[in-house]
Amino acid sequence: MDSQSVRRLDRGAGFTLLEVLVAIVILSVGIMAWALAQNQHIQGRALSGGLTKATELTQSVLEANATEVAGWDASRSSTNGTVQYTFANLTFTTFWEVIEGSAPFGSANLSTWQVHCETTWTQYGEHRVAMERLVVGQ
């Protein structure tokens, strides 16, 4: 075996520096894409939890005001208000408003109230949940 054939065997074995660098770049891009997907998944789960809590708070305040309104005396009760709740380092601000109206059914004996409730919070941006309910009473 001569020295040229030995050199050819040495050159053909292993990877070149360029091949290794290209493989590292491709692997790095894949890992960064996976990390970004994980981050978006974590944010989505956090937003879902915030939305669930805001919906529960809004529904609770709406139902409490709708129940109270049935025997409502406008001169004694507050027509609007704001309350803040803190859960898991998030502050939810809930606003409600009660608007007295006329009976949509043409009956002079019935009164109606529109109860509007809205909850806002900041988590990866501003978010809002709003609900309304029409209450018919005596």
Order of alpha helices (4+ residues) and beta strands (2+ residues): alpha-alpha-beta-beta-beta-beta
